[in-house]
Amino acid sequence: MPTRALSTAGEDAVLDALARQGEPAWRARQIQAAIWQPFVGDFDELLQLPATLRRALAAEFAFSTVSIATELLADGGETIKLLCRLGDGQTIETVAMETPARADSRRRSTVCVSSQVGCAVGCPFCATGHMGLRRNCTAAEIVDQVRAACRALHSRGMGPATHIVYMGMGEPLANVPATLESLRSLTEDAGISARRITVSTSGVVPGIEQLAASGMPVTLAVSLHAATDELRNRLVPINRTYPLGKVLDTACRYAEQSGRRISFEWCLIGGVNDSIEQAEGLRDLARRAQAHINVIPMNRIDGSPWGPPEPEVARRFLGALRGARVTVRDTRGGDADAACGQLRADLEARRILRPDGTLSPPRVPARA
């Protein structure tokens, strides 16, 4: 079985493999270009390469480290939810969200990737947090989620991914080496601008510092969800290690070093963080940090006491943010369980997922 992932193997590794096969170095450019073609799914489809070389490469490299186990559509086909199976059978979630061009905006397609199998942060309102942490994703597994999503978009006649967000399962900055390596691959190899990539964190201060030191000017999004330490300790348990003030100071330094405005993510939860007092606290924090606020009304999760507020309560909350830069995000994919961790949790509830996190085989109907 191949031991190296082609997407993150690096040019030197590919050149070495070509040299051992007696092939010219310029074939490395062919291979690199083919990796990001959405209509190419394996080495057998690289018809520009000799058959003997295709077989040799397949023996040495994994063309992709993820395969699509389940694919669901939502929002009239504009949201594609993928359950991706990894090489060890573990599963993670990836979402592609298409936004067609309008009179005042260009088309965009955002791919949301997972950085871990599960999550150790343990936010009580998050479906992924209930799973615990199984393991970190490798850099290739993160990059190959983008490639899989691009193939899914292409298969439905949509264009390429334009934006990447690290907002799927897991805490990206608790998996810093893989996150940074994947960012380099996406920016240098895939040619996606760092300014079109967002890395979300619950507030891992050392990870924010390492991201700043990398020099890649991606957008930093802090999953705030509370404007006081008292409430944030309940909603985002890592706040007990890295309290609000320290997170904000570190995020502000990141903004200064990177030249990128930070954003605050706020999952609006009915009866929990939807008060006027919390809104005013959020507004003041955003002004201090010159941050943009993204408010995301919580998706309804079956069996969970957490949910969105009543419309009038949400309107009052948003009204109290007046004067700050605010975007109310669409709750995309609700009809496909597309909130982070929901699809995987639904499969687990139906016992399609084994206890070790792998998928059980499909049921074969009994013969009459």
Secondary structure, 3 states (H helix, E strand, C coil): CCCEEHHHCCHHHHHHHHHHCCCCCCHHHHHHHHHCCCCCCCHHHCCCCCHHHHHHHHHHEECCCEEEEEEEEEHHHCEEEEEEEECCCEEEEEEEEEECCECCECCEEEEECCCEEECCCCCCCCCHHHHCEEEECCHHHHHHHHHHHHHHHHHCCCCCCCEEEECCCCCHHHCHHHHHHHHHHHHHHCCCCHHHEEEEECCCHHHHHHHHHHCCCCEEEEECCCCCHHHHHHHCHHHHCCCHHHHHHHHHHHHHHHCCCCEEEEEECCCCCCCHHHHHHHHHHHHHHCCEEEEEECCCCCCCCCCCCCHHHHHHHHHCCCCCEEEECCCCCHHHCCCCCHHHHHHHHCCCECCCCEECCCCCCCCC
